């Protein structure tokens, strides 16, 4: 991974997102939740794919620097992702392969995806968003007991510093597991 802006891969300036990585990851998580609530298979597939696109855009926003170029060709975010983050090239290839189905589903073409395909893509998108969050140092903290987690999109969305009082993270040794008997 590049350590300075001078080493960051360049991408055409017009394709860089206008949101911060934190904002894009928050929107990706919202998209996953929307996909999970959506019943029509094609719409569930499309929503999951769009969530993955937003996570890929977060990587571009975090790691790439703009390069002035002419707008003479269309470049897929998945191609750019493989260039900017080679460790994610298999994910990029996977989601690039599903872009046509997403477009067809968004266009309302019936039975373009099956329930299984939609569910598989949703699971893959959830995994991909988690991988991106981890790669960018922004691990997801799920809401507890169905309560929404406050969304901080500015610079104050960092985790508490060690030594500060914070509730244990779900799944950690200090956090009770759902359904576990209290000691």
N, C-alpha and C positions, 0 to 999 in steps of 0.2 A: 504494500500500500504506500502511495506517495507520502512523504513527510513534509513537504513544503508546497506552497501554491505553484512555484516554478516547476515542480516535478509532476503536478497533477495533469492527467490527460486533458487534451482540449477537445471540445465539441463545438459545432456551429452555435454561435451565440443565440440565434433565434429558436433553438430547440431546448434551451435550458429552462427549467420551470421558474415561475415567478413566485413560488412559495418556498418557505424554509423546509428543510428535511423534517423537522418536528411537525409542521403543519401537514405535510404530505403523508407522513406516517399516521397521523391522527385521522385524516380523511380515508386512508387505506383501511384502518381498523373499522371505521364507520361503514365503509363499503362491504367489509366482510360480514358485519352484523346485519346489514341490509340483505345481503345474499342469503344468509342463513334464514331470514324471515320470509324470503320470497318463494312462493310455491311453483309458479310456472318454470319448468326446467330451463328453457332458453333464457329467461330473464335472470334466473339464479346463476347460470353459467356466465352471462354477460357481466353481472355485478361482481362476481368473483374475479373475473379476468380484469376488470377495471380496477379493482382493489390491488391486484398484482402490478398493474401498470403504474399506479400511484406510488407503490413501494419502490419500483424501479426508478421512477422520477426522483424519489428521495435520495437514492444513491447518486444519481447524476448531479443533483443540487449540492450534495455534500462533497463529492470527489472531483468533479470536472470543473475546468475553468473555460470561460468563453473564448472562442477564436473567431475573429471576423471572417466570414465567408459569404459567398453569394448564395442566394436561396434557389439554386438550380436543380436540386434533387431532394426527394423525400427520403428521410432516414428514419427507420424504425427505432423506437426506444430500446427494443431488444438488441438490435445491432450495436447501438451506443453503449448499452449496459455491458455487453461482452467486451467492448473495448476499454471502458472505464474500470470495470471490475471483473477481470478475467476469471476470478474464482467463482463467479456467478454465471458463467457461460452456459452451463447445462440447464440452469433455470431459464435463462434467456431463450435458449433453443426450444425448451418445452412450451413456454408461453407464446413464443412466436408461431409455433405450429398450430396453436388454438385460436389465433387472431381471426382467421377466416370464419371459423364457426361462430366466434363472438359477433362479428359483423352481420352474419346471416341471422343469428338469434335476435340481435337488436333490430334488424329489418323486419322482424315478425314472420320469418319463414317457419312454418309449422314443422315440428318433429325434426329439427336440424340437430338437436342434441337429445340424448336420453337422460332419464333421471340419474342413472349411474354416472354418466359423463359429467353432469352438472355437480353431483356430489363429490366426485373425484377431483374436479377442478377446484371446488371450494376448499377441500382439504389441502390440496397442493398450494393454493393461494395463501391459506392460513400459515402453512409451514414456511412459505417464501417470505411473507411479511415478518415472521418471527426471525428468520435468518437475517433479513435486512436490518431489523431493529438491533439485533445483536452485533452485526458488523459495523453499524454506525454508533454503537455504544449507547443505545436508547432502548433497553429491554422493556417490553410491554409489562405493565402492571395491571392485571385484570381487576375489575370492580369487585368489591366484597359484598356479599349478601344482596346482590342485585342493585346496589347503589351505584349510580354513575360516578365515575372518577372525574374530578375537576380537570378541565382541559386548559393547560397553560401553553400557549403557542409562542410566547416571547422567549426571552433568554432565561427565564426563571423556571424552566421545566426540567431542571437537573435533579438528580436523586440527592437525598440528604447526605451530608458528609459523615464519614465515620465518626462515631462518638456522639452524634446528635441523636436525640430521642426520635425514634420512628417505629411504627408498628411493624411486626414481622411480616415478611412477604409470604403470600400463600405458597404452600409447597415446601417452605423452608423447615428446618428442624424445629424452629421456635414457634412456628404457626400450627395451630390445631388443624388436623385434616377433617374435611367434612365427613360426618358420620362416625368419627372416631370417638370412643368413650372418653369422657373427661377423667383425669386422674384424681 
